[in-house]
Structure formats: C-alpha cells, structure tokens
Amino acid sequence: MSDLDARIPNNVGLSGDRRLQRALLRWQPGFLRWWNEMGPEGFQGDDVFLRTAVSVEPSGWSHFDYVRMPDYRWGIFLAPAEEDRRIGFGDFLGQPVWQQVPGEFRADLRRLIVTQGDTEPASVEQQRMLGKTAPSLYDLRNLFQVNVEEGRHLWAMVYLLHSWFGRDGREEAEALLARHSGDEDRPRILQAFNEPIDDWLNFYLFTMFTDRDGKYQLLALAESAFDPLSRTTRFMLTEEAFHMSVGETGVGRIIERTAVHMAESDQDPRAAGLFDLALIQRHINFWFTASLDLFGSEISSNAAHYFASGLKGRAREKRRDDHAALDGVRVLDAPEGEGLVRREVPLRNAMNEALRDDYIADCRRGLKRWNRILESRGLPDRLTLPSRRFHRRIGIYAGGRFDPDGNLISESEWAARRDRWLPTDDDRKYVRSLMVPVTEPGKIANWIAEPRRGVHGRPFGFEYVRRA
C-alpha cells in the first residue's frame, strides 16, 4: 500500500494519477478544518468503535476498530464495473454507458453531483451538537458512524468533481465546505438540510425519513449513463442502509419504551418522562413531508430532461416495463381554484413523482414495523403517514392548505388545527428537557429502550466510545 493509499483509501487508481492526487491533497486540509470546526462538537479526541471502509470487498468495507474521528480514513470507492454496461432508459437506451462527461450534459451532471454532495456535510453540521445529549454510548457511537460515513460520501462526490469537471469542479468542491446548514448568508442548497436537529427524536426521524430520501436519490443516480457516477453511488448505498436502520430502530425503541409504559400504567407518558404517541406523530408528520419536498415538484421539466438524457433514472429501472417512457401518462390530483382536478401529465414530466411513490411505499413498511410494536403490547393506537399533499413547501401542493388526510382546507382551519398536526413550541421544550446525556457503559436514558443487539457482536454494555 502506498503512502497515498494509506491517507486516502481508494480503488480508483489514485496513486497513478498525479493531477488528481494534487487536487485532492490540496482539498484535504480544508476538509479536515471543516470537520474539526463543524463536525461533532466535543468528541474529536475520543476513541470511537467505528467501521471503516478500506476496500469494496466484503472483508474490506467493514473493518471495525477504535479510531479518533479526525484520523478516520475517508476513502473513495467505486462499485465494480459491469462488463458491457448499457444505458437503461431514456433517449439513449441501449447505447454504451459513458466513461467521460458529454459536453452537452456537463452542466446538468455537475448540478446533480453538487446537489447530492451538498447534503452530505450538511447533515453532519445539523447533528454536530447531538453527542452532548446522547442516551447511551451505543447511540453515541452510531451517531458518529453516520457522521463519518456522510463525510466519506462527500469525498465520493468531490472525487467526481475533481476528476471530470476541471476548474469548475474544483471550485464547486471548495463551495461544498463553504456553505453551512442554517447559515443566513450561505445556507445549504435544500431546505430540509437547513432545519435544526438538536435532539435525538429529530435525529432518529431525520435518519428514518430524510436518509431514506437519500437512498432513493442514490438509486436513481445509480442508473445514470455516466458510469463513474453510477459506480460511486452504488457503493454509497451500502452505507446508507445503516443510516436508515439507525433511524428506524431508534424510533422503534422510543415507541417500545412508551408502549410498555402504556400497557402497564394509566399514567400520561409525559408524566413518566417519556414521549407520548401524539408528540411522535407530529414529528413524523414534519419530517416525512419535509423529505417529500426533496424529490422536487410533481410536474418537472428538469426531471423529464434528466430522464431523457440518461442522467438520472428511476429507482431499479430494470424492474420497469417501459424504459423510454414516451407514451405513458401520470394522473395527478392538482389544485385548481377552490378544489382539486384530475390532470394527466406526460410520464417523463412526472419522474419525481414516480420516485416519490417508491419512497412512500418504503416508509409505509417502516410504519408497519413500528405499529407492530404497539400491537404486540395490546394497544389500539397506530401511527400513520400523512398525505403527500400535507405541509408541502415545494411542488403543486405548496400553495394550498391540506389536512393530514389530504383534504383541502381553509387558512383559518389550518391555523386552528396546525398544533394538532405539527410539533409545537411546547413539544420542542419538552423534548429538550429529556435530553440528558448518559455516558456510562450499559446505561441508557429512561425514554428509550435498549437495542436488541450491540454492534459487530459486542454487547450493549460495551464501551463504544472511550472519552479522552
């Protein structure tokens, strides 16, 4: 292994590409400054039991050991190339995939890569203070694992920018470190990544819903005719699955703790220092709908262009019947006047909605697993996903007011009932009041159940984080 490979683990032949070496080694100090300034606050000197990817082989991408986060070996990995891979959708269907960026699609591809890349450091910034209120060392370790993998995903996008986009790519890579979540002057590109995540309920729901949006965006980019982008995102998906599991199981453990209490006592969960189901539901409503906005408008000429050009497909395109999507239509209930009207939209212009359909179906499966926890305790209560029309800020429903069932309502009715549907100031104050750190191995906060198993064969009581 060369000194360069030790510093930047990779399977992209980095040691043989002097130009790319110089570019990435110039960018690396800025990244490390950003990590130390904007990454997890107060834990940079601690030893954390982390998984580090060192290769794409099963034995290499999941190496576990203690490491200080600033010393984590962020790397660049592409999934193995597919022999004779062909474009699977759009106007270039069946043609060989591209190993270079076509000039006519250069700006569009750069935009897609930058938008995806911007989300990765943004989530680290959103979560930088969470370590100080972790409910257990197990959860603290999982937070840091998510953080360092988001950092690695940033490296993946920066690699593409430096490799194929020249000076423009280098400038965009620098800008990814210059924007900051919630910054008034230079915020992150997408609004969901400017929302504060200052408690663990919001963190779990963010990783459940917003990281799941990331999964579907990566699945769509994995279909890209630009083969380096496809291979990069396919490897990222192996790590994204962990982020979603942290969220889904985290919320599930909160529900489990509340459900046990409800089954055994008539006392209000809040009186026992737990999260009541209505509060959890309001937070589900917020993060699910904020994540729906990340897919873009239901009717989009940009989505049609990306599909036609082979830049971004649908998730798991091979499972579709019509890969050209020239003749199909999508029927939408679109706002018009005082109500909704059925409207036919060319299928290519509804590609965002096709991706959103897959996302919603995936989220529903997660809700079913949460509801089975309630059912197993003999409780009649159930959690639900709101309508895709509810609380939207982007798309055809953004200008209207809808209840969680998707019914169009008046502004006055919205104002009167909003606090039943979305987190309130009282909710936020109460949630923050429970955020007291638990740092002793084997101990856990009152408001969440222990996990069923630990990490990499270790028990829950393992010392996942060794404080300096």
N, C-alpha and C positions, 0 to 999 in steps of 0.2 A: 504494500500500500504506500503510495506517495505521500509526502507531507501535505500536499493539496487535498488529496482524498481524505486524509485524517481530519483536516479542517472543515471540508465540505464533502461529506459522503455523497456519492453520486454514481449513476450508471449511464451518464451521458458523455463519457469521454472527456471530461473537463480537463484532465491533466494534459491532453494533447491539443487543446485549443487555447493558444496563448492570448488571443484577443478577448475571448470570453473570460479567461482567468483574470486578466487585468480588470475587466469591467466589474466582475463580481467581487473581487478582493477590494476594489475601491468602494463598492456599495456596502460591504460587510461591516466596517466600523460604524457607519451611520445606523445600520440596523441594530447593532449592539447598543449604541447610545439610546436609540428609541426604546429598546427592550428594557434597559435599566431605568429609563425615565418614565415610561408609560406602561411597562409590564407589571406583574404582581407586586404590590407595594409591601415592603417589609419582610420579604422572604427570599431575596436574591442570594443570600449567603447560606441558605439551608440545604441540606441533603434531602432530595426527594426521590422516592422509589418510582422511577419513570420508565416507560417503554420508549426505546429509541430505534428508529428505522435506520438500518445500516446497509440494506440491500432489498431487492424486490422478492427474494426467495423467502418461503415461509419461515426458515430458520433465521433469516436476517432482518426482516422488517419488524420483528417484535422482540428485541433484546431488552431485558429488564435489569436495572441496577440503580443504585443511588447516584445521583448527579446533581450538582448545583445548576439551577436553570440557566444562568449566563454561560455555562460551559456545555449546555446541551448541543448535540451535533446536528444542527439543522442541515438537511440534505436536499438533493434534487434527484427525483426518481421518476422514470417513465415506465409504464407497464410494458411488457414485452411486445415487440412489433408483431402484427398479424401479417402473415405472408399473403401477398397479392390482395391486400385490403382494398375494397371498392367503396365509393361514395354510396350511402344507403338511402338517400332521399333527395328531393328537390330536382332542379333542372339539370343537374349533372349526374343524376342517378346512374350507377353502373360504371362510371369512369374511375380510373385510379385515384386514390386519395393524394393530397398534396403534401410534399415534404418541404416546400417553400411557400411563402405567402404570395398569392396572386396580387399583382399591383392594384387591380380594381377593387379588391376587398381588404386592402391593407388597413384603412381607417376603421372599417367595421370590426375587423378582428381585434385590432388594438383596443377599441372601445369595450368589446366583450371581455377581454382579458383584464383590462384595468378595473372594470366594474366588479368582476369576480375577485380580483386581487384586493380591492379596497375593503371588502367585507372581512378579510382575514385579520388584519391588525385592528380593525375597528372593534371586533368582539373582545379582543384582549384588553383594549382600552376600557370598554364598558365594564369589564369584570375585574379591574385592577385592584379594587379595594375589598373584594369579597373574602379574601383569605383571612382577614381580621375578624370575621364573624362565622367561621366555618363550624358546622355542627359536629364534626368529628375529624380525626386525622385521615380517615378513609376518604371522606368527601373532599377534604383539602387537597389530597393527592390527586383525586380525579379532576378537580378544577385545574390544577397545574398541568395535568396531562392534556386536557383540552387546550389550554393556553399555548403550550409549546407546539402542539400539532397545528394550531392556527398559524403560528409563526412559520412552521415548515411549509404550510400551504401558500403563505406569502412568498417564500423563496421559490416555490414552483412557478408562480405567475411572473415573478421578477426574472427568472431564468428565460421564460419565453420572450419577455420584453427585450432583454439584453441580447438574446440570440438572433431574433428575427426582425427587430424594428429600429435598429441603428440609434441615432441620436434621439429621435422621438421616444424610443423605448427606454433609453437611459433617463431621460427627463421624467417620463411617467413613473419609473421605478423610484426616483427621488421623491416625487409628489406623493407616492403611497405612504411615505414616512412623514410627510409634512402636514397632511390632513389629520384631524383628530376627532374622535367621537364627541359630539356635542359642542364642538368649538363654534363660536358665533361667526368667526371670520372664515374659517376653513373647515367646515364640517365634513363628515363622511358623505359619500355620494347618495346612499339610500337611507331614508328616514329611520327605518327600524334599527339601524346601526348607530343612530344618534340618541336613542332612548336610554335613560339611565338604568343600570342593573345593579342596584345597591342592596339587594337582599337575595336570599337563596331560593325563595319561591319563584321570584322572577328569573333567576338563573336557570333553574330546572325547566321552567316553561319556555324560556328562550331556546335552550338546547333541544327541547322536545319539538317546538314548532319552527323556530327560525333556522336552526341547523337542518331540520328536515326540508325546508325550502332549499337550503344549500345542496342537499342530496339531489333534489330534482333538477336544479340548475346544472350540477355537475353531470348528471345522467344525460341531460340534453347536450352539453358540450362534449361529452364522451362520444357522441355520434358525429362530431364535426368532421368535415372533409379535410381540415388541416390536421394532419396526423400527429404532430407533436403536441397539440392541444388535447386531442383525444387521449393520447397515451398518458399525458400528465394528469388529467382529471380522473382517469380510470384508477390510477394509483391513489389519488386523494380520497376516493370513495371508500377505500379500505379503512381509513382513519375516521372518516365522517360518521361511519356506523357507530363507533364508540361514543362520539359526542351525543348522538341521539339517544343512545342507551342510558347515558348519564341522566339526561332529562327525563326520559320516560320512567326509569326506575326510581329516580329521585322523587318525582311527583307521586308515583305509586307508593313509596314508603311514607310520604306525608299522609296520603289517603288511608293507608293501613293503620297508622297510629291514631288518626281521627276515628276510623271505623271501629277499632277495638274499644275506644272510649265510648262511642255512641251505643255500641251493643251492650255495654256493661253499666252505663250510667245515664241518668236523665239530665245530668248537668250540662249546661251550654259548653261546647268545646272551648270557647274563648275563656271561660272562667277557669278552665283547666290548663290554660297556656297552650292551646292547640289551634290549628286552622280549621274553621268551620267550612262546610262544603259550599255555602253560598259565596264566601270570600274566594275560595278556589275557583268556583265557576266564573266569577267576574274577571279573575286574572286569566283564565282560559280564553274568555271572550276577547280580551285585549290582545294577547299575543298571537292567537290564531288569526285574527283579522289583520293585525299589523303584518303578519307573514304572508297573508294572501296578497297584500299590496305589492310585495316583492316580485310577483310574477308579471306585473305590468298590467296594462289595460286589456279588457276583454276583446277589444277590436283594435288591432295594431298593424299598421303598415310596416313597421320595423320588423315585427315578428314574421310577417309574410316574406319580407326581403331576406332575412336571415335563413329562413327555411328554403326558399327558392335557390339561394346561393350556396347552400350546403354548409353554412357556417354553424348553425345550431338547429338540432332536430328535436324530435320528441323523445321522451324517456323510453328506452328499449324499443327503438324504431323497428327492429326486426319482427316484433310481435304484431305490427300493424299490417293491414291489408293493402292500403293504397299509399305507396311511398312517394308518389308525386303530388297527391292532394290537390289536384287541379279542378276536379269536378264536384267535390263534396261541399256541403254547407253545414254550418252550425247554427242551431236555433237558440236565440237568447231572448230572455225577457228584459227588454230595455226600457228605461224610464222615458216617458213621453207625456208632457202635460201633467195631469194630476194622477197618472197611473202608470201601468206597465203594458207594453205591447210586444207581441211576438215578432221577432225580427230574424230574418235569415242572413247569415254572414258567410262569405266565402271561407272555406275551411282554412286556407292559408292565413287569413287575417285573424283567425281565432286560435292560433297556435299557443298563445299564452294560456288560453282557457283550457286547452287540451292538457297542458302540463299541470294546470291547477286542479283539474279533475283527478289526476293520478295522486297528487299531493293530498287532496281532501280524503280520498279513499284510504290512503295510508294513515292519516291522522285518525280516521274513524276506527281503524283497527287498534290503535293505541288507546282510544277512549273505551273500547270494549274491554280491554285488559284492565283498565282502571275500574270499570264498573263491575267486573267480576270480583274485585276485592270487596266492594260494598255488598254484593250479592252473597259472597261467602260468609259474611258476618250477619246475614239475615236482615239487612237494611233495605228498605224500599227505594231509597234515594238513588238517583242516577245523574251523572254528569253528561253534558251534551256539547256538541259543536254548534255555534250559531250559524245562521245562514251566511252564504258568501256575499250577501248584499249588506250585511250589518257592519256599521262603523268603518266603512271604506273611505280612504283618502285618495286613492288612485283608481281610475277606471270609470266605467259608465255609471256606477252607483255612488260615486264620490259626492255628487251634488245633492243627493236626497237623504232622507231620514228613514231608516228601516228598523223594525224591532228584531230581536234575535231569530224570530221565525221567518223573517224576510218580508214582512208586510210593510207597505209604505205607510208612514205615519206623519203627523203634523210636527212642526217645530215645537209647539207648546207641549205636545205629548212626549216628545223626546226629552225636553227639559225636565218634565215632571218625573220621568221614569229612568233617566240615564243612570242614576246612582244605584238602581237595582241591577243594572247590566254590566257596568264597568267599575274598576277599582275607584274607591273614594279616598278622600284625604284621611278619613278615619281608618280605612283599611291599611293604607300605607303606614300610618303611625303605629297601628297595632303590629303589623308585620315587623317593622323595625324594632319594636320593643322586645321581640322574641330572639333577635339576632345577637345572642351572647355566645362567644367562642367556647368550644370545648376542645382542649388540646391534649388531654391525657389519653394514651393508647387504650382502646377498649371501651371508652366512654362515648356517649352520644347525647345530643340535645334532646329535651323532652318531646319536642314537636315532630320528630321524625323517627321511624322505625329503623332498626339495624338492617343492613343488607343481608340477603340470603347467603352470600359468599363474599370472600375477600378478593384481592387482586392477585392473579398469577399464582394461585394455590396458597397464598398467605391467608391467615385468619383475619377476621375483622379487627382483632386487638393488636395486630402487627403495627410496628412503629413506622408508618408510611412516610412520615416527614420528621426528620431529625433537626430540631432547632439548633441554630449555631450558637 
